Amino acid sequence: MRFDTVIIGGGLAGLVAGISLQQAGRSTAIVSTGQNALHFFSGSFESMEEVPERLATLFAGAGVRLHYNPGVRLMPLGTFREATLSLEDVSLLPEPGFADKALILSVPGYLDFFTAFLAEGLEKQGIQCRVSTFDLPESARKGLAEMRSVQLARVLDRNWESVVRQVRLLLRDEDAVILPQVFGLQDPAVPERIRQEIPARVVFVGTMPPSVPGIRTQLLLKRRYEVLGGTYLGGDEALEARVEDGVVRSVRTHNLDAHALEASHFILATGGFFSKGLRSNPFRVWEPVFGVDVECAEDRNAWYNDEFYGDQPYMQYGVRTDAALHALSDGRPLENLYAVGSVLGGTRPEFGSGAGLAVRSAFAAVDQILECL
């Protein structure tokens, strides 16, 4: 099977690259194991202080709504983090003390939303908090296999009006309502409808993974990629590559068995340790598909910080690249292999971090490929 470009990894970086190349008339295939960092996506684009028109256009074409509102985001444990560009249903606040009184609501029996931590964090900002619950219709509860975010979201997309009615009855003199971010999995318009129907500021706060906004974003981007003619090989895994004279010729995957994927260009977008794009044992850190160079400390003791909550050095480890994002093998660039997204770790700080790193590096690799004849 031959394509212009084969992309290893179906997360944010891989999908942004795939959609961009398909729009430019290039044939692509994405190899994705399934779960990726988008399933844990906070909904905010770290290190992006502006809204690139290119990103806005690509996301709008996929039906992914963004908003830009410099401020802070309320985190699941009641702390705040600076944020500017986010998915539309992710609440960005002007400042930590955004209200006088807040009503914090969850579903009885739902353990992945930490109302006590939220109340403690908000009260440190001078916000009086009251914690309560909203219930699900009996018929909806019977349809829940387990009380997790995705299962709740499937139910709540059909029952959001019931939630609104309960919230309106529960409200006293609070000027803010805090809800778990478990709305809008299948219908992205639901969170905004809830905001319009409740007479107070509605703030959606993330839950324990998986992330409902992240999964919805992945589904919408994947659908857009396939509509554009891209080949999405889901539930597959790239095993090894054939490299000759500094050029990647093909990649073999688990499901295709002896039928290798051939291409003029390859993009490595497999993510970091979490996605198994980088692997380690007590002696080394390596990249498993192409065997390219990884930047990391030789001394095992330098990989981690004894302070549990401190920055961990290993999170900055990543694939080494040249200025054009070509992955290096024994110090030499593989001329048709580009590394993008979290697999870079902190090796390319000019591209930012998190989702910002994924988007910027993906666009940079696409530009390099499109310049090739």
PyMOL commands that set and color helices and strands:
alter all, ss='L'
color gray80, all
select helices_A, chain A and resi 12-23+37-40+53-62+115-124+138-142+149-170+190-197+212-227+300-302+313-316+341-344+349-351+354-371
alter helices_A, ss='H'
color red, helices_A
select strands_A, chain A and resi 2-8+28-32+66-74+80-87+101-106+128-133+176-180+201-205+231-234+238-244+247-253+261-268+279-280+285-286+294-295+318-319+326-329+332-339
alter strands_A, ss='S'
color yellow, strands_A
deselect
rebuild
show_as cartoon
